[in-house]
Amino acid sequence: MVMIRRAGWFVVLAFVMAGWMGVLGSFPSVAEASVIASHGGAGDLRAAEISRVQSVLEQKVVMQKLLDYGVSSEEAMAKIRSMSDTDLHRLATLTDRVAAGADSGVGFLIGVAILVILVLVILMLMNRRVVVR
């Protein structure tokens, strides 16, 4: 085992694998699932999606952007109510992504910390000294 750790290809392989895991870990992984009603509930679904979009429109940042573009919140809600079901569903799905994207990069920082720890562990397994001054 010591011979393998001291081999030059092991070091290269360890860094390549760490880099590859970092690249793959940087891609967002979003899984969406929902229950499809077998009958009837289209009106309830539409009302739920309108309320989801309305809750996003009521945020201060979104209201300010609408006002900057010259659109009042009443005009925006009238436009949302007149949308087709498919467009409304697409917009409601996008509002979920907007809310999910407001994590301020905590996941990225955790990923970088794990990568640093992984590199330190690999260096320690290779009997290298890690000195922080």
Buried (B, 14 or more C-beta within 10 A) or exposed (E): EEEEEEEEEBBEEBEEEBEEBBEEEEEEEEEEEEEEEEEEEEEEBBEEBBEBBBEBBEBEEBBEEBEEEEEEBEEBBEEBEEBEEEEBBEBBEEBEEEEEEEEEEEEEEEBEEEBEEBBEEBBEEEEEEEEEE
